[in-house]
Amino acid sequence: MSKLNPENLYDKARETADHLLDLTEELPEYGIVLGSGLGSLSEDIDIDLEVRYEHIPNFPVSTVEGHKGSLIFGWLAGKYVMAMNGRFHYYEGYNMYEVTFPERVMKLMGINKLIVSNASGGVNRDYKIGDVMIIRDHINFFPEHPLRGKNDERFGPRFVNMSEPYSRKMIEVVETYARSRQIPFRKGVYLGLQGPTFETIAEYNMVRVLGADAVGMSTVPEVIVAKHMDMEVFGISVITDIDDPDLIQSVNHEEVMKEAKKAEPVVRDLVQHLVKTY
């Protein structure tokens, strides 16, 4: 596919959105990004339509192991949703317009509510592997900003208010439910780095000093673009490794996927409740 840029972004997103709308008779209410190891949420969706990324006009193709690479349309907890089974990362070589292209398409399809999930490294010393963290805020440490370049007012304003990147109302719904069911959870700040290397011990220390509780290689650009278009966002992380010199030496992609898999039932429960009730 040709590289996306500010000059062609709206037209490309409109073309893709119209193509997808022609394929489905329902209008999705939620967009969901299924992150590393969390793809099995798709098992809870009563699938109406599944389209491989390579069959979607203008869409990038996910290259990361564990990211299947398809859009799923169907019913989840009584709502019609569009779920990304595999996201796009800056470290794969895509520019930021490509990384965040799906969120542009979602908005032009009429979706105003977005759920993002990821696997992340815990830098908060109270966290442990397998914890589920509701993202209350983030720190952007990516080397390129997804809104850099000419702004298209059809998407949103030049300068975006980021005082509430993650919907407080959505967070409250999930928190209340988790407490009522005695489901343990954390709530913290996620810092986004470029990747694809896992962080060094010194970098973990830096992230903690900067005020974050977890660190990862995704999500932040997607949320920035979603807020540019005035979408409501809920974010959730699974802590798959932690800042421990004795454990960090064994961190690899397979271990991350393994730990994320263990936490899937909790994430699926929380996400389904949010979709059902909000």
DOMARVEX-225410 format. One line per 8 residues: number of its first residue (from 1); for each residue x, y, z negated of N, C-alpha, C, O. Coordinates in pm, whole numbers, plus 50000, padded with zeros to 5 digits. Each point is the difference from the previous one (the first is absolute). Layout:
// DOMARVEX-225410
NUM	X/Y/Z/X/Y/Z/X/Y/Z/X/Y/Z ~ ...
// end
This chain:
// DOMARVEX-225410
1	50084/49881/50000/49916/50119/50000/50087/50124/50000/50113/49998/49951 ~ 49835/50112/50105/50076/50124/50001/50004/50060/49861/49908/49981/49920 ~ 50200/50091/50051/50017/50059/49869/49890/50103/49973/49968/50083/50085 ~ 49976/49911/49796/49900/50099/49961/50071/50126/49952/50107/49993/49941 ~ 49833/50121/50085/50056/50128/49958/49884/50097/49978/49887/49969/50036 ~ 50140/50147/49904/49890/50093/49969/49920/50043/50122/49883/50036/49987 ~ 50178/49962/50131/49932/50046/50120/49893/49902/50049/49896/50040/50052 ~ 50131/49828/49930/49906/49901/50053/49923/49925/49891/49917/49914/50030
9	50110/50118/49843/49950/49920/49889/49847/49996/49994/49942/49892/49986 ~ 49994/50223/50025/49853/50001/49988/49936/49921/50113/49910/49919/49977 ~ 50134/50104/50145/49941/49932/50115/50020/49849/49991/49910/49923/50032 ~ 50209/50034/49925/50028/49857/49986/49914/49939/49890/49944/49891/50017 ~ 50044/50179/49870/49919/49949/49889/49853/49994/50040/49929/49906/49964 ~ 50024/50195/50110/49861/50001/50046/49973/49883/50095/49896/49935/49991 ~ 50199/50039/50099/49987/49888/50094/49992/49868/49925/49916/49915/50032 ~ 50171/50067/49869/50001/49876/49924/49873/49984/49917/49941/49892/49995
17	50016/50216/49939/49879/49996/49919/49879/49964/50085/49918/49918/49960 ~ 50071/50143/50158/49886/49972/50088/50002/49854/50047/49895/49937/50010 ~ 50224/50011/50018/50014/49860/50041/49949/49907/49891/49927/49905/50028 ~ 50112/50121/49847/49960/49914/49889/49850/50014/49970/49934/49902/49968 ~ 50014/50220/50043/49858/50020/49977/49915/49927/50103/49887/49958/49972 ~ 50167/50027/50146/49928/49926/50105/49995/49850/49970/49915/49928/50053 ~ 50178/50025/49863/50008/49857/49972/49910/49956/49884/49968/49882/49987 ~ 49993/50212/49931/49921/49965/49881/49872/50081/49995/49997/50117/50038
25	49896/49819/49915/49870/50067/49994/49982/50078/49870/49911/50084/49990 ~ 50174/49888/49912/49990/50069/49870/50108/50107/49989/50105/49992/50064 ~ 49869/50108/49852/50098/50104/49971/50064/49970/49864/49929/49997/49900 ~ 50202/49980/50095/50065/49967/49872/49990/50116/49901/50013/50117/50036 ~ 49965/49846/49838/49994/50101/49894/50137/50016/49933/50036/50108/49954 ~ 50039/49783/50040/50132/49999/49936/50107/49957/50099/49977/49914/50085 ~ 50140/50147/49902/50120/49949/50063/50088/49941/49891/50014/50059/49893 ~ 50045/49824/50133/50083/49933/49900/50132/49959/50063/50002/49938/50107
33	50109/50097/49829/50133/49960/50045/50049/49888/49909/50027/50023/49882 ~ 49986/49858/50173/50044/49884/49923/50151/49993/50006/50058/49972/50105 ~ 50008/50053/49781/50145/50004/49995/50064/49864/49982/49934/49897/50009 ~ 50197/50104/49966/50079/49878/49991/49941/49899/49901/49982/50030/49882 ~ 49989/49851/50170/49951/49893/49914/49856/50014/49957/49951/49917/49924 ~ 49979/50189/50123/49863/50023/49956/49900/49975/50112/49883/50038/49990 ~ 50164/49899/50115/49915/49976/50115/49884/49907/49974/49904/49997/50079 ~ 50101/49926/49814/49892/49903/49977/49870/50066/49957/49898/49933/49989
41	50103/50199/49989/49873/50069/49977/49908/49979/50121/49878/50006/49989 ~ 50185/49970/50125/49921/49976/50121/49910/49877/49985/49900/49988/50070 ~ 50136/49920/49839/49918/49882/49977/49866/50034/49936/49905/49922/50008 ~ 50088/50196/49929/49876/50043/49936/49908/50074/50096/49885/50029/49968 ~ 50166/50001/50151/49923/50075/50098/49922/49903/50089/50056/49906/50055 ~ 49815/50120/49957/49918/49925/50095/50028/50060/50137/49939/50100/50039 ~ 50154/49839/50035/50057/50061/50119/49901/50003/50115/49943/49898/50039 ~ 50040/50221/50014/49915/50022/50117/50085/50004/50127/49956/49955/50106
49	50166/50100/49882/50087/50017/50115/50145/50010/49952/50027/50065/49900 ~ 50064/49870/50172/50143/50013/49971/50073/50026/50131/49983/49927/50097 ~ 50099/50178/49904/50069/50041/50122/50150/50011/49971/50041/50071/49909 ~ 50038/49858/50169/50145/50007/49986/50049/50140/50041/49947/50061/50092 ~ 50155/49986/49839/50052/50133/50028/50042/50016/50146/49978/50106/50060 ~ 50082/49790/49996/50049/50012/50138/49887/50015/50101/50024/50033/50116 ~ 49852/49942/49841/49886/50014/50089/49926/50132/49980/49895/50023/50060 ~ 50161/50064/49856/49936/50129/49971/50078/50111/50070/50121/50011/49978
57	49815/50071/50103/50070/50108/50070/50075/50091/49903/49945/50042/49898 ~ 50180/49988/50134/50084/50097/49928/50049/49952/49864/50072/50073/49932 ~ 49890/49805/50026/50036/49953/49866/50142/49944/49996/50042/49929/50092 ~ 50033/50103/49801/50128/49931/49979/49976/49853/49966/49885/49958/49985 ~ 50221/49965/50002/49990/49859/49963/50090/49976/49880/50119/50033/50004 ~ 49826/49908/49888/50077/49974/49879/50105/49893/50026/49972/49899/50064 ~ 50150/50124/49884/50110/49905/50020/50045/49933/49871/50097/49924/50001 ~ 49834/50105/49888/50046/49952/49870/49937/49865/49966/49880/49980/50018
65	50203/49928/49934/49950/49869/49959/49897/50017/49888/50022/50074/49904 ~ 49865/49855/50110/49894/50012/49900/49894/50101/50038/49896/50009/49935 ~ 50130/50068/50172/49902/50095/50051/49946/49943/50131/50071/49997/50100 ~ 49804/49959/49900/49949/49921/50112/49977/50082/50126/50017/49948/50110 ~ 49947/50177/49876/49987/50084/50118/49865/49997/50068/49993/49973/50120 ~ 49900/50053/49807/49867/50005/50061/49908/50092/49922/50018/50021/49880 ~ 49883/50032/50189/49893/50076/49936/49882/49907/49976/49960/49925/50089 ~ 49986/50081/49791/49886/49916/49964/49880/50089/49971/50010/50095/49923
73	49878/49874/50139/49875/50069/49973/49902/49900/49939/49986/49888/50050 ~ 49948/50152/49843/49904/49909/49939/49945/50055/49870/50022/50116/49965 ~ 49905/49798/49966/49932/50041/49877/50078/49957/49877/50040/49884/49987 ~ 49981/50212/49923/50068/49974/49873/49918/50066/49890/49980/50121/50000 ~ 49974/49797/49905/49924/50051/49885/49884/50089/50044/49970/50101/49935 ~ 49965/49861/50174/49882/50072/50045/50026/50120/50089/49905/50065/50043 ~ 50222/49966/49985/50035/50114/50085/50074/49950/50125/50075/49902/49996 ~ 49901/50170/50115/50071/49966/50122/50136/50070/49997/50007/50121/49980
81	50101/49803/50040/50134/50053/49984/50086/49969/50123/49969/49911/50080 ~ 50138/50164/49931/50104/49975/50101/50130/49982/49924/50045/50092/49931 ~ 50016/49791/50081/50120/49969/49922/50119/49978/50092/49991/49929/50100 ~ 50121/50131/49865/50125/49978/50071/50073/49882/49937/50044/50008/49886 ~ 49968/49884/50188/50075/49884/49951/50144/50014/50050/50041/49935/50096 ~ 50033/50153/49837/50136/50034/50041/50009/50147/50033/49923/50050/50082 ~ 50172/50020/49855/50017/50143/50024/50130/50023/50079/50071/49906/50033 ~ 49957/50221/49996/50120/50038/50073/50091/50081/49907/49954/50085/49925
89	50175/49887/50082/50097/50065/49911/50097/50086/50080/50034/49968/50114 ~ 50009/50139/49825/50099/50089/50061/50130/49925/50029/50066/50026/50101 ~ 49972/49881/49810/50127/49929/50018/49998/49905/50119/50106/49955/50045 ~ 49776/50015/50008/49992/49914/50118/50042/50073/50127/50018/49938/50105 ~ 49998/50193/49885/50042/50078/50116/49891/50088/50057/50024/50074/50096 ~ 49856/49920/49848/49891/50084/50045/50019/50143/49950/50059/50022/49894 ~ 49890/50075/50182/49999/50134/49945/49878/50014/49909/49915/49911/49995 ~ 50078/50199/49933/49895/50014/49900/49860/50011/50061/49901/49966/49935
97	50090/50080/50188/49870/50007/50066/49946/49859/50027/49880/49976/49996 ~ 50213/49931/50033/49961/49861/50023/49969/49929/49869/49904/49923/49992 ~ 50176/50104/49905/49978/49938/49869/49860/50032/49948/49934/49914/49941 ~ 50022/50207/50082/49873/50046/49943/49886/50005/50103/49892/50051/49971 ~ 50132/49897/50147/49900/50002/50106/49869/49931/49960/49893/50052/50031 ~ 50111/49833/49900/49874/49935/49963/49909/50087/49915/49878/49995/50015 ~ 50180/50084/49895/49917/50088/49916/49933/50107/50086/49886/50038/49974 ~ 50185/50011/50128/49939/50097/50092/49879/49936/50070/49894/50061/50012
105	50126/49816/50033/49893/49930/50070/49881/49976/49907/49884/50018/50039 ~ 50145/49940/49837/49892/49977/49904/49913/50123/49984/49877/49991/50004 ~ 50187/50124/49978/49923/50124/49980/49913/50031/50121/49885/50041/49984 ~ 50168/49941/50135/49923/50029/50120/49892/49898/50025/49911/50022/50082 ~ 50094/49864/49847/49892/49902/50005/49892/50031/49898/49897/49932/49995 ~ 50125/50170/49922/49903/50039/49900/50029/49950/49860/49917/50016/49911 ~ 50199/49924/50068/50037/49949/49868/50054/50114/49914/50088/50075/50042 ~ 49859/49938/49837/50044/50107/49909/50059/49947/49870/50046/50078/49916
113	49953/49789/50067/50055/49941/49878/50106/49896/50036/49976/49911/50082 ~ 50141/50102/49857/50115/49916/50033/50054/49933/49874/50015/50064/49896 ~ 50015/49807/50115/50067/49926/49893/50134/49951/50053/50006/49936/50105 ~ 50102/50096/49824/50134/49958/50041/50060/49912/49890/49982/50026/49882 ~ 50089/49870/50159/50063/49910/49904/50143/49974/50043/50035/50014/50118 ~ 50048/49949/49787/50140/49972/50031/50065/49916/49890/49945/49983/49891 ~ 50172/49965/50140/50087/49940/49900/50109/50102/49969/50049/50068/50090 ~ 49989/49943/49784/50098/50103/49963/50091/49951/49888/49972/49902/49932
121	50138/50170/50052/50094/49971/49893/49970/50085/49879/49983/50121/50012 ~ 50010/49818/49871/49970/50073/49878/50125/50062/49939/50097/49930/49973 ~ 49899/50200/50006/50112/50069/49934/49962/50044/49859/50088/50033/49920 ~ 49785/49967/50050/49956/50025/49862/50041/49881/49914/49964/49886/50030 ~ 50110/50139/49865/50057/49892/49919/49893/49918/49927/50029/49891/49951 ~ 49848/50160/50043/49892/49925/49937/49933/49902/50096/49924/49913/49958 ~ 50105/50101/50171/49936/49915/50100/50067/49864/50008/50118/49983/49966 ~ 49804/49920/50080/50057/49866/50023/49952/49948/50135/49901/50049/50056
129	50169/49853/49996/49964/49942/50130/49859/49942/49992/49965/49930/49905 ~ 49955/50101/50196/49862/49953/50005/49898/50102/49953/49880/49979/50017 ~ 50167/50131/49925/49907/50106/49958/49931/50061/50121/50056/50006/50109 ~ 49820/50038/49870/49926/50073/50102/49992/50146/49957/49957/50031/49889 ~ 50086/50059/50200/50006/50142/49968/49906/50079/50090/50011/49997/50122 ~ 49895/50074/49816/49919/50097/50073/50087/50122/50024/50060/50053/49907 ~ 49948/49991/50217/50084/50116/50033/49923/50128/49970/49895/50025/50058 ~ 50158/50055/49851/49932/50126/49966/50061/50119/50073/49937/50105/50011
137	50188/49878/50039/50068/50108/50071/50121/49940/50071/50036/49885/49976 ~ 50025/50193/50112/50121/49949/50066/50104/50109/50017/49972/50119/49985 ~ 50149/49838/50047/50112/50089/50034/50049/49959/50138/50030/49883/50024 ~ 49978/50213/50066/50039/49972/50139/50150/50017/50018/50051/50113/49995 ~ 50021/49777/50025/50144/50005/50022/50037/49945/50138/50115/49962/50023 ~ 49787/50034/50068/50030/49959/50136/50076/50112/50072/49978/50117/49971 ~ 50112/49846/50122/50082/50102/50067/49926/50078/50108/50054/50097/50052 ~ 49824/49862/49983/49921/50070/50100/49857/50014/49947/49946/49907/49940
145	49995/50209/50083/49864/50025/49950/49898/49969/50110/50020/50041/50115 ~ 49872/49888/49851/49903/49962/50104/49922/50117/50060/49934/49984/50102 ~ 50073/50134/49836/49930/50117/50053/50096/50099/50066/49961/50110/50037 ~ 50166/49850/49978/50100/50086/50065/49961/50021/50146/49955/49907/50066 ~ 50064/50215/49983/49967/50031/50138/49874/50083/50009/49944/50043/49899 ~ 50013/49980/50223/49882/50082/50026/49878/49938/49932/49976/49880/50013 ~ 49948/50202/49915/49880/49950/49933/49880/50008/50093/49980/50099/50070 ~ 49940/49793/49930/49876/49996/50076/49885/50022/49903/49971/49912/49918
153	49964/50202/50089/49893/50036/49908/49882/49904/50007/49918/49995/49908 ~ 50071/49927/50200/49892/49903/50009/50016/49889/49897/49903/49936/49961 ~ 50221/50042/49994/50026/49904/49893/49987/50063/49863/49938/49944/49911 ~ 50123/50173/50072/50000/50063/49870/50088/50124/49999/50056/50036/50103 ~ 49956/50031/49782/50072/50127/49991/50152/49983/50006/50053/49891/49977 ~ 50014/50217/50053/50146/50000/50004/50060/49964/49865/50090/49916/49991 ~ 49860/50146/49904/50052/49976/49865/49893/49926/49919/49889/50049/49981 ~ 50149/49833/49973/49904/49910/49936/50015/50004/49848/50111/49990/49948
161	49779/50026/49982/50000/49996/49854/50018/49856/49954/49915/49915/50027 ~ 50194/50057/49903/50031/49863/49956/49987/49986/49849/50066/49914/49940 ~ 49851/50169/49998/49984/49994/49854/49928/49874/49954/50011/49959/49884 ~ 49913/49978/50208/49929/49877/49967/50011/49901/50116/49901/49974/50069 ~ 50219/49972/49954/50017/49906/50112/49918/49873/49984/49957/49940/50098 ~ 50023/50018/49777/49923/49880/49970/49875/50041/49922/50009/50068/49898 ~ 49876/49891/50152/49872/50044/49947/49983/49966/49852/50006/49883/49962 ~ 49974/50219/49956/49980/49977/49857/49871/49923/49975/49992/49919/49908
169	49906/50106/50175/49873/49928/49983/50018/49852/50029/49947/49915/49928 ~ 50126/50053/50177/50026/49859/50033/50081/49933/49889/49971/49887/49960 ~ 50130/50182/49991/50082/49946/49892/49915/49973/49876/50015/49896/49936 ~ 49897/50197/50032/49913/49983/49882/49910/49877/50015/49980/49927/49903 ~ 49967/50051/50216/49914/49884/50024/50077/49871/49973/49950/49909/49933 ~ 50172/50083/50119/50079/49877/49984/50047/49984/49856/49996/49890/49945 ~ 50049/50219/49994/50044/49994/49860/49887/49951/49908/50021/49912/49917 ~ 49862/50146/50098/49887/49963/49916/49967/49853/50014/49975/49930/49902
177	50025/50022/50221/49971/49859/50026/50107/49910/49940/49968/49900/49936 ~ 50159/50135/50084/50109/49918/49949/49994/49989/49847/50022/49893/49944 ~ 49950/50218/49991/49992/49997/49853/49881/49917/49954/50009/49928/49900 ~ 49879/50082/50171/49881/49925/49960/50022/49849/50014/49939/49921/49929 ~ 50148/50041/50163/50030/49858/50023/50131/49957/49933/50044/49886/50016 ~ 50017/50207/49911/50128/49974/49932/50106/49954/50100/50079/49909/49973 ~ 49922/50156/50142/50101/49975/50102/50116/50096/49976/49981/50121/50007 ~ 50138/49828/49965/50113/50089/49975/50044/50073/50127/50002/49941/50108
185	50033/50185/49878/50049/50077/50115/50090/50112/49950/49998/50037/49883 ~ 50081/50015/50207/50081/50118/49975/49945/50114/50085/49925/49977/50095 ~ 50112/50144/49871/49968/50116/50083/50125/50087/50007/50050/50046/49897 ~ 49999/49978/50226/50127/50070/50007/50024/50070/50132/49913/50010/50086 ~ 50210/50038/49927/50044/50077/50116/50086/49911/50090/50089/49929/49953 ~ 49882/50076/50175/50071/49922/50101/50092/50092/50079/49957/50106/50047 ~ 50168/49855/49969/50095/50077/50081/50029/49924/50128/50033/49881/49996 ~ 49957/50187/50118/50022/49935/50128/50138/50031/50056/50037/50116/50017
193	50038/49777/50013/50131/50011/50065/49995/49934/50137/49908/49923/50030 ~ 50190/50107/50053/50000/49952/50137/50015/49849/50013/49929/49939/50080 ~ 50161/49998/49842/50029/49859/50020/50086/49981/50125/50044/50099/50058 ~ 49981/49777/49987/49942/49875/49950/50079/49932/49888/49961/49892/49955 ~ 50147/50168/49999/50073/49937/49890/49924/50016/49869/49937/50103/49977 ~ 50068/49795/49939/49951/50017/49864/50095/50095/49926/50116/50016/50038 ~ 49833/50047/49858/50076/50105/49933/50116/49944/49919/49994/49889/49947 ~ 50113/50191/50044/50111/49966/49912/49959/50031/49856/49899/50067/49976
201	50178/49887/49931/49972/50030/49859/50005/50151/49976/49918/50055/49927 ~ 50180/50011/50136/50011/50145/49985/49878/50070/50060/49953/50100/49945 ~ 49997/49849/50167/49882/50060/50061/49876/49979/49915/49916/50088/49990 ~ 50072/49794/49948/49891/49977/49906/50005/50104/49888/49898/50057/49962 ~ 50222/49966/49985/50015/50099/49892/49959/50139/50048/49934/50074/49927 ~ 50106/49961/50197/49964/50129/50057/49848/50015/50008/49945/50104/49963 ~ 49988/49792/50086/49855/50005/50017/49931/50021/49866/49904/50076/49989 ~ 50146/49854/49909/49941/50015/49867/50022/50142/49946/49908/50059/49942
209	50211/49995/50077/50030/50136/49953/49910/50102/50070/49963/50101/49941 ~ 50004/49873/50184/49916/50091/50077/49854/49996/49956/49920/50085/50041 ~ 50044/49817/49875/49865/49997/49945/49907/49898/50059/49879/50005/49976 ~ 50174/49901/50101/49916/49896/50059/50001/49874/49913/50092/49977/49921 ~ 49803/49943/50096/49988/49873/49929/50029/49881/50091/50032/49891/49952 ~ 49956/50131/50178/50021/49893/50097/50052/50060/50130/49982/50119/50027 ~ 50084/49797/50052/50060/50048/50125/49973/49899/50111/49999/49880/49977 ~ 49978/50172/50144/49974/49912/50113/50031/50070/50132/50055/50110/50001
217	49909/49824/50110/50041/50044/50133/49882/50035/50090/50013/50000/50123 ~ 49871/50028/49818/49881/50025/50082/49907/50097/49930/50042/50071/49908 ~ 49834/49932/50135/49886/50061/49931/50000/50153/50001/49900/50061/50039 ~ 50209/50001/49919/50002/50146/49986/49965/50072/50131/49914/50088/49998 ~ 50149/49878/50115/49963/50070/50125/49853/49979/50035/49934/50093/50048 ~ 50014/49786/49930/49861/49971/50030/49906/50088/49918/49900/50051/50051 ~ 50133/49966/49822/49915/50078/49911/50006/50149/50036/49898/50069/49995 ~ 50220/49979/50040/50013/50140/50041/49910/50029/50121/49929/50100/50003
225	50075/49811/50095/49919/50019/50120/49851/49987/49968/49918/50074/50054 ~ 50047/49833/49858/49860/49986/49959/49950/50128/49934/49889/50045/50027 ~ 50193/50014/49887/49960/50125/49934/49995/50116/50100/49918/50091/49985 ~ 50168/49906/50116/49995/50102/50106/49861/50001/50063/49951/50105/50042 ~ 49986/49777/49964/49867/49987/50062/49889/49994/49897/49886/49965/50032 ~ 50146/50069/49843/49902/50010/49892/49932/49866/49970/49880/49995/49975 ~ 50197/49897/50028/49949/49869/49961/50023/49978/49851/50095/50053/49943 ~ 49818/49870/49994/50020/49959/49861/50086/49874/50000/49981/49910/50082
233	50115/50085/49827/50097/49889/50001/50011/49935/49862/50005/50067/49897 ~ 49999/49800/50105/50033/49922/49881/50122/49915/50033/50004/49934/50103 ~ 50096/50068/49807/50123/49924/50023/50030/49905/49886/49978/50032/49883 ~ 50073/49850/50152/50032/49900/49899/50129/49928/50038/50020/49966/50117 ~ 50066/50011/49785/50129/49933/50020/50009/49874/49916/49946/49994/49890 ~ 50122/49906/50164/50039/49883/49922/50149/50011/49973/50080/50014/50092 ~ 49958/49980/49780/50141/50008/49963/50064/49863/50025/49972/49903/49929 ~ 50116/50091/50172/50057/49871/50041/50145/49983/49960/50054/49890/50007
241	50010/50218/49949/50134/49991/49944/50017/50118/49906/49925/50097/50008 ~ 50171/49894/49902/50016/50105/49900/50147/50040/49986/50091/49929/50042 ~ 49927/50188/49897/50133/50056/49978/50069/49925/49886/50004/50047/49887 ~ 50049/49836/50146/50070/49917/49903/50126/49945/50068/49988/49920/50093 ~ 50131/50121/49863/50123/49955/50066/50012/49849/50011/50065/49949/50091 ~ 49872/49977/49817/50009/49854/50004/49904/49939/50102/50022/49888/50047 ~ 49872/50186/49989/49901/49948/50094/50014/50057/50139/49964/49935/50098 ~ 50087/50188/49912/50005/50069/50128/50087/49928/50102/49979/50015/50121
249	50117/49908/49832/50091/49931/50092/49928/49895/50084/50048/49964/50107 ~ 49838/49986/49846/49928/49895/50071/49885/50053/50084/49925/49922/50059 ~ 50059/50211/49948/49888/50058/50074/50018/49979/50150/50105/50032/50055 ~ 49792/49915/50009/49998/49987/50145/49854/50002/50046/49909/49997/49917 ~ 50071/50007/50212/49863/50014/50052/49912/49881/49962/49882/50017/49972 ~ 50175/49864/50026/49923/49882/49965/49951/50006/49856/49886/49963/49971 ~ 50200/50085/49938/49961/50012/49860/49890/50105/49983/49907/49983/49922 ~ 50107/50128/50153/49898/50105/49993/49864/49945/50041/49899/50025/49934
257	50099/49900/50178/49875/49943/50048/49943/49900/49899/49878/49994/49979 ~ 50209/49929/49960/49957/49899/49902/49933/50066/49880/49894/49956/49956 ~ 50168/50150/49991/49945/50067/49882/49871/50075/50035/49907/50005/49920 ~ 50088/50054/50199/49879/50070/50042/49884/49902/50010/49886/50032/49965 ~ 50143/49848/50082/49897/49898/50016/49936/49965/49865/49879/49977/49992 ~ 50202/50018/49903/49949/49965/49868/49899/50103/49949/49906/49966/49928 ~ 50115/50159/50108/49914/50108/49950/49878/50023/50087/49913/50081/49966 ~ 50079/49849/50146/49891/50023/50095/49860/49990/49940/49916/50086/50030
265	50055/49815/49886/49862/49991/49947/49956/50126/49926/49885/50041/50011 ~ 50205/50020/49914/49966/50121/49926/49975/50115/50097/49901/50073/49986 ~ 50187/49943/50111/49985/50109/50097/49870/49983/50079/49927/50097/50022 ~ 50045/49782/50019/49878/49974/50077/49876/50033/49918/49903/50056/50052 ~ 50099/49910/49820/49887/50028/49911/49978/50150/49987/49887/50047/50012 ~ 50220/50028/49963/49989/50144/49980/49954/50070/50127/49915/50089/49995 ~ 50140/49871/50118/49965/50063/50126/49854/49972/50036/49929/50089/50046 ~ 50028/49788/49934/49862/49967/50032/49902/50079/49914/49896/50045/50048
273	50138/49972/49824/49911/50078/49914/49991/50145/50047/49892/50058/50001 ~ 50222/49999/50037/50000/50138/50048/49913/50013/50125/49917/50091/50009 ~ 50102/49819/50086/49923/50006/50124/49851/49984/49972/49917/50068/50060 ~ 50049/49843/49849/49860/49972/49969/49930/50117/49935/49883/50028/50030 ~ 50187/50041/49881/49933/50098/49914/50025/50147/50039/49934/50089/49947 ~ 50161/49936/50144/50033/50141/50030/49971/50033/50147/50022/50113/50044
// end
